[in-house]
Amino acid sequence: MLTCGVLTLSDKGFHGQREDGSGPLLQEILAGQGFRIAAYTILPDREELIAATLIDWVEQKQLDLIVTTGGTGVSPSDRTPEATRRVIEREVPGLAEAMRQASLAQTVQAVWSRGIAGIRGQSLIINLPGSKKAAQENLAAVLPALEHGIRKMKGDMTDCGG
């Protein structure tokens, strides 16, 4: 069973001024797809704290998948892609491209999403938007590909397709 962590980035959520809607929803979706949720927390939009948590979840918890939710827009405090870029070793642009394409089918405002995806060690990190609706749509766009990609990332040598 693949392990997963969900990291919500929200100043208001961290300070108890807003309920986290997307984090619990993402956990429910991922658990329903067979992932074991091994970590969840809400952090403020602080680049250093986000980066440190991602590194900890990769190196200490050894999670297979980490999804972040929030901090991917263009507000001054939105720093999730920057924090993620600092910790990943290899970017996986196709995941972010697929998510933005799916979002653009719903709203032109998806052009403002800056989420990225990448690999550190043997962990895949994916940035999702903060709204429940957008997070769910973005995850749905890539979820069918995740198990295969994670297994390949971990060294699975079986052939891809026929």
Secondary structure, 3 states (H helix, E strand, C coil): CCEEEEEEECHHHHCCCCCCCHHHHHHHHHHHCCCEEEEEEEECCCHHHHHHHHHHHHHCCCCCEEEEECCCCCCCCCCHHHHHHHHCCEECHHHHHHHHHHHHCCCHHHHHCCCCEEEECCEEEEEECCCHHHHHHHHHHHHHHHHHHHHHHCCCCCCCCC
